[in-house]
Amino acid sequence: MSDEVLQLGDWGYFLVAISWIFVLISFVFSAYATWAGWADQTAARERGADSAALKSRRIILLLTIMCMWSFTAISVCDAIGLPHFVSQKESGLEGSWDSWETNWEHSAPSYLMWNIFWAVAKVNLYMVYLYRIYVVAQETKYSAQSVLYYVAMALIVCQFVCLALWVYYYNISWYVFDEWAEDQYDSLTAISWSILALDVAISVLLIWIYLKSIQNLFRSLPDDALQMDNIKVTGGATDTATQENGAGDADNDEKSKPQKGWDAHEQELVHTVTRLFVCAMVSFCSSVFYQLLFGIAITEEFYGSHTHTAFYYFSFTWNVDSTLNVICLFLSLSIGKNLYGSLCKCDACCFRNIQKFTK
């Protein structure tokens, strides 16, 4: 029938099956980033790197690792809670409340933790990318206006407040205090769409900060420097790794010589900002997309029927977004540059678009 809606049994158990695959992928990337990041930090300290630079690298590493593990925890909570939800839906909610595998209360703790980790990871994600561009451009003439950073911080604080309200109204008030207000549905719907609006606003502002920082760099250089032949973008992972890590030999010294119109710091800045920009764009687009699905699903759940459409069930693939964010965070680190250079071919395209934007 044309008006037939999707039933969970069509793909519910498929979601259960692949949920642990995303857990494994996220865990491997997070564990390797923790080990390799600590080893890289130790090596930089042994080389006698500048103490201020070491401190910034340590803060970046800690923020990024914490964010990666938060997204991994989201996937774990999904993998634990989803089987209960699927079993409950398949049972038709009748005569099954005494059965452990179909009892909603057994999945409630996992989704309480899911929402807590989701709130922490979302705010941390924005903080990571905001702090990364601040560190890259700080104390230089290439940084964006300071007011943009303050506005971004204010929006992130508002986002955290909305996320905290969501966790309270959706999980804590019911699961902990056994309270459910009459306007609970209205409040939760408004909060979910407010989170989406803030997602869009923060993402656009952070992208603008990235563009303004690299635009200031481009405008400070001669016109003949703004050519793809004068800066290696897609091939810069190996060349700039030496510069960032402070190590080098005779061969690498020849490779890392500044291109025409560019000094070593400017080349490093372009490589780093371009990589961060690509990773941030993927993360932000994924987050906004899934938050939009979430808003639709919540509105449908609260004001629709017990039989949901594909929009509702597709929102249960949120571990795709979590895993994608873990991978992007890994690629944004210096330890992920080689993998980034192999997987991502977007640098040259981003460079040309920013170059046009600058002109």
C-alpha positions in Angstrom: 0.0 0.0 0.0 1.2 3.5 -0.8 0.6 4.8 2.7 2.3 1.9 4.4 5.0 3.0 6.8 8.3 1.3 7.6 8.2 -1.3 10.3 11.2 -1.8 12.6 11.5 -5.5 11.7 12.5 -4.5 8.1 15.9 -3.4 9.4 16.0 -3.2 13.2 18.1 -6.3 13.7 20.5 -5.1 11.0 21.1 -2.0 13.1 21.9 -4.2 16.1 24.3 -6.2 14.0 26.3 -3.3 12.7 26.3 -1.2 15.9 29.2 -3.3 17.3 31.2 -2.8 14.1 31.1 0.9 14.6 32.1 0.4 18.3 35.1 -1.6 17.1 36.2 1.0 14.6 35.8 3.9 17.0 37.6 2.0 19.7 40.6 1.1 17.5 41.0 4.7 16.3 40.7 6.1 19.9 43.0 3.6 21.4 45.7 4.1 18.7 45.3 7.9 19.0 45.8 7.7 22.7 49.0 5.6 22.4 50.5 7.3 19.4 49.6 10.8 20.6 51.3 10.1 24.0 54.4 8.7 22.2 54.5 11.7 19.9 54.2 14.1 22.8 57.0 12.3 24.7 59.3 12.4 21.6 58.7 16.1 21.2 59.6 16.7 24.8 62.8 14.6 24.4 63.8 16.7 21.4 63.7 19.8 23.6 60.7 21.4 21.9 59.6 24.8 23.1 57.7 24.6 26.4 54.8 26.8 25.2 54.4 24.7 22.1 54.5 21.5 24.1 51.8 22.9 26.4 49.5 23.7 23.4 50.2 20.3 21.9 49.3 18.6 25.2 46.0 20.5 25.5 45.1 19.8 21.9 45.9 16.1 22.4 43.9 15.8 25.7 40.8 17.6 24.3 40.9 15.5 21.1 41.4 12.2 22.9 38.6 13.0 25.4 36.3 13.9 22.5 37.2 10.7 20.6 36.5 8.5 23.6 33.2 10.3 24.3 32.0 9.5 20.8 33.2 5.9 21.2 31.1 5.7 24.5 28.1 6.9 22.5 28.5 4.0 20.1 28.9 1.6 23.0 25.7 2.9 24.7 23.9 2.5 21.3 25.1 -1.0 20.9 23.9 -1.9 24.5 20.5 -0.1 24.4 19.4 -0.8 20.9 18.7 -4.6 21.3 16.3 -3.9 24.1 14.5 -1.2 22.0 14.2 -3.5 19.0 13.0 -6.5 21.0 10.4 -4.3 22.7 9.1 -3.0 19.4 9.0 -6.5 17.9 7.0 -7.8 20.9 4.2 -5.2 20.4 4.5 -4.0 23.9 2.0 -6.5 25.1 2.6 -8.9 27.9 6.3 -8.4 27.7 7.2 -6.1 30.6 8.3 -8.9 32.8 10.7 -10.1 30.2 14.3 -8.9 30.6 15.2 -8.6 26.9 12.1 -6.5 26.1 11.8 -4.4 29.3 12.3 -0.7 28.5 13.8 0.0 31.9 16.9 -2.2 31.0 17.7 0.2 28.1 17.0 3.4 30.1 20.4 3.5 31.9 22.3 3.0 28.6 20.3 5.9 26.9 20.8 8.1 30.0 24.5 7.6 29.5 24.1 8.0 25.8 22.7 11.5 26.2 25.3 12.5 28.7 28.2 11.4 26.5 26.4 13.0 23.5 26.2 16.4 25.3 29.9 16.2 26.4 31.1 15.0 22.9 29.1 17.7 21.0 30.4 20.6 23.1 33.9 19.1 23.1 33.9 18.8 19.4 33.4 22.5 18.9 35.9 23.3 21.5 38.6 21.1 19.8 38.2 22.8 16.4 37.9 26.3 17.9 41.0 25.8 20.0 42.9 24.3 17.1 42.5 27.3 14.9 43.2 29.6 17.8 46.5 27.9 18.5 47.5 27.7 14.8 46.9 31.5 14.3 47.6 32.9 17.8 50.1 35.7 18.1 50.2 36.2 14.4 48.7 38.7 12.0 46.8 35.8 10.4 44.3 35.3 13.2 40.6 36.2 12.8 39.1 39.0 14.9 39.0 38.2 18.6 35.3 39.0 18.8 34.5 36.0 16.6 36.1 33.7 19.2 34.1 35.3 22.0 30.9 34.9 20.0 31.7 31.3 19.2 32.3 30.6 22.9 29.0 32.2 23.9 27.2 30.0 21.3 28.9 26.9 22.6 27.8 27.8 26.2 24.2 28.2 25.0 24.5 24.8 23.3 25.7 23.2 26.5 22.8 24.7 28.4 20.3 23.3 25.8 22.0 19.9 26.0 21.9 19.9 29.8 18.2 20.7 29.7 17.6 17.9 27.2 19.4 15.4 29.4 17.3 16.5 32.4 13.9 16.6 30.8 14.4 13.5 28.6 16.3 11.2 31.1 16.9 12.4 34.6 13.4 13.8 35.4 11.7 10.5 34.4 14.3 7.9 35.1 15.8 9.4 38.3 12.9 11.4 39.8 9.9 9.7 38.2 8.5 13.1 37.1 6.9 13.8 33.7 5.5 17.3 33.3 2.4 17.9 31.2 4.3 20.1 28.8 7.3 17.7 28.6 6.7 16.9 24.9 6.5 20.6 24.0 9.7 21.4 25.9 11.7 18.5 24.5 10.6 19.3 20.9 11.6 23.0 21.4 15.0 22.0 22.9 15.8 19.5 20.1 15.2 22.2 17.4 17.1 24.8 19.4 20.1 22.4 19.5 19.8 22.1 15.7 19.7 25.9 15.3 22.8 26.3 17.5 24.6 23.5 15.6 24.1 25.5 12.4 25.1 28.8 13.9 28.3 27.4 15.6 29.3 25.4 12.5 28.9 28.4 10.2 30.8 30.7 12.6 33.7 28.3 13.0 33.9 27.8 9.3 34.0 31.6 8.9 36.8 31.8 11.5 38.8 29.2 9.6 38.3 31.0 6.3 39.2 34.4 7.7 42.4 33.1 9.3 43.7 31.6 6.1 42.4 34.5 4.0 44.5 36.9 6.1 47.5 34.7 5.4 46.9 34.7 1.7 46.4 38.5 1.5 49.7 39.1 3.3 51.6 37.3 0.4 52.6 38.4 -3.1 50.2 37.5 -5.8 52.6 35.2 -7.4 52.7 33.1 -4.2 49.1 32.3 -4.5 49.6 29.5 -7.1 49.2 25.8 -6.6 52.8 25.4 -8.0 54.2 27.4 -5.1 52.7 25.3 -2.3 52.2 21.6 -1.9 48.8 20.9 -0.5 47.8 17.4 -1.2 51.4 16.2 -0.9 52.2 18.1 2.2 51.6 15.4 4.9 55.2 14.1 4.7 56.9 17.4 4.1 55.3 19.3 6.9 55.4 16.4 9.4 59.1 17.2 9.8 58.3 20.9 10.4 55.6 20.3 13.0 57.6 17.7 14.9 60.8 19.7 14.9 62.9 16.9 13.4 64.8 16.8 10.2 67.7 15.4 8.2 69.6 16.5 5.1 67.0 15.1 2.7 64.1 16.6 4.5 65.8 19.9 4.8 65.8 20.1 1.0 62.2 19.1 0.9 61.0 21.5 3.5 62.6 24.6 2.0 60.0 27.3 1.7 58.3 27.6 -1.7 58.3 30.9 -3.5 56.7 33.6 -1.4 56.2 31.3 1.5 58.2 30.9 4.7 58.2 27.6 6.7 55.7 28.9 9.2 53.3 30.0 6.5 53.5 26.6 4.7 52.9 24.8 7.9 49.9 27.0 8.7 48.3 26.5 5.2 48.8 22.7 5.5 47.4 22.5 9.0 44.5 24.9 8.5 43.5 23.1 5.3 43.5 19.7 7.0 41.5 21.1 10.0 39.1 22.8 7.7 38.3 19.6 5.7 37.9 17.5 8.9 35.8 20.2 10.6 33.5 20.5 7.5 32.9 16.7 7.5 32.2 16.6 11.2 29.9 19.7 11.2 27.9 18.5 8.2 27.4 15.1 9.7 26.4 16.6 13.1 23.9 19.0 11.5 22.4 16.2 9.4 21.8 13.8 12.3 20.5 16.6 14.5 18.0 17.4 11.8 17.0 13.7 11.7 16.8 13.7 15.5 14.5 16.8 15.5 12.2 15.1 12.9 12.2 11.8 14.9 11.4 13.5 18.2 8.6 15.5 16.7 7.2 12.4 15.1 7.5 10.3 18.3 5.8 12.9 20.4 3.1 14.0 18.0 2.8 11.1 15.6 1.8 7.5 16.1 3.4 4.4 17.5 4.2 3.2 13.9 7.0 5.4 12.6 8.5 6.3 9.3 12.0 5.8 7.9 13.0 9.2 9.3 12.4 7.9 12.8 14.3 4.6 12.5 17.2 6.1 10.5 18.0 8.4 13.4 19.1 5.2 15.2 22.1 5.1 13.0 23.6 7.8 15.0 26.7 5.7 15.7 27.7 6.5 12.0 28.0 10.1 13.0 29.9 9.2 16.2 32.4 7.0 14.2 32.8 9.6 11.5 33.7 12.2 14.1 36.2 9.9 15.7 37.9 9.4 12.4 37.9 13.1 11.5 39.4 13.9 14.9 42.1 11.4 14.4 42.9 12.7 10.9 43.1 16.3 12.3 46.0 15.3 14.6 49.6 15.3 13.4 49.7 11.5 13.9 47.0 11.2 11.4 48.5 13.3 8.6 49.8 10.4 6.6 46.5 8.6 6.6 44.7 11.9 5.8 47.0 12.4 2.8 46.2 8.9 1.6 42.4 9.1 2.1 41.5 12.7 1.5 42.0 14.4 -1.9 40.1 17.5 -1.0 43.1 19.8 -0.1 43.7 21.1 -3.6 40.0 21.8 -4.1 39.7 23.6 -0.8 42.9 25.6 -1.6 41.5 26.7 -5.0 38.1 27.7 -3.5 39.7 29.7 -0.6 42.1 31.3 -3.2 39.0 32.4 -5.2 37.4 33.6 -2.0 40.5 35.6 -1.1 40.7 37.3 -4.5 
